[in-house]
């Protein structure tokens, strides 16, 4: 009886019975069988393939995670401050705006491997900031629905000037606008978004963007004319 191949025995199977006995007794040639050394190499190849595949998967996952870290870090360096200024105009509070933007970056990092087009990461961030700003305003409305709106603290010098839209009268007028009108105006005239980009960020049609913008401008003009 020939020796059992190592890989066959290692799997816990019973040793195969020799098949050539009857043929040998009749004087016939024994059936051809795979050489032991050929059989021995098969499980090693399979094992090596499995190990290689596992290692490749681990390396791919690690690379994807590293790419996310690197990409989000670069985006943070380039877009954090502009997004905070944008969020400040939406939520009317610098500290809350910082939290909104930080949450948007954290969310994008977690979704980086599911992001279909990394080139649209900035658009993803903008939309995330707008959505989170809306959530903040909804929560704020529930908390102090009947309370008078208090003016926020004056921004410190380190925050820098935000240009024309930071003038007290304009900011106060923006606060009085409906949410969609305020968002459309801030994104268009401060963020310098196109109508298509505003539509994506707000989740509305371009026609609705035009309507909200026009109504917001008319309301701002009316308020500012009364204060001058």
Phi, psi and omega in degrees: 000132183282157180294145179281133178303144184299317184292330180290314180292327182296335180277001176082013180275153177291152180296136181290142177288143178296130185265352188267001187299307183297318181295323181293321179296328179275359180082014180268163178286144178288146179298150179288140178229159178295140179294143181305321183292328177292318179295324183295329184281339185297308180297328178297318179296318180297315180298316180298321179296317180296318180296317180296318180296318179297317179295319180297319179297319180295318180295319180298315179297318180295320179295319179297318179295319179295318179299320179298314179301313182294314183295314182293325177297317179295318178296321179299315181297324186274329191237358184299307184297313177301322180291325177294318178297319178297312181296327179298319179291333181278317185258352174065029181202119186296315182297317178294323179299319177299317179296319179300312182292318178298319177297323179295319178293319179298317180296320180293322178299318180293332182259008187302318183288345177259359181289117186294322182226099180303336180292344179261019183299321180295318177297322177299316180297315180299314180296321179297318179297315179299314181296317180291326176296320177299317180299319178299315182293322178296316179296319180296322180295325179290318183292313184237050183304318184256005181272145176294144181285124179270146177288138177287163177298149176297135179296142180286166184298330183292339179285341178082166177279140180260011177085200186301321183292349180268356177298141188305316184295319181291317179299316180296321179293320178298323181298330182276354181281153170302153187305310183297321179294318179296316179299314182298317181291316180297314181294323184283310189262340174259311181284345180059039177280153170281168179299322180295319179293321178295318179300318178295315183293323183268348180071036180228175180280164178294327177297320178293325177299313179300317182295312180297321180295314181297316180293322179295318179296318179298318180293319178298316181299318180297316181293316183292327178294328180285335183267352182255000000 
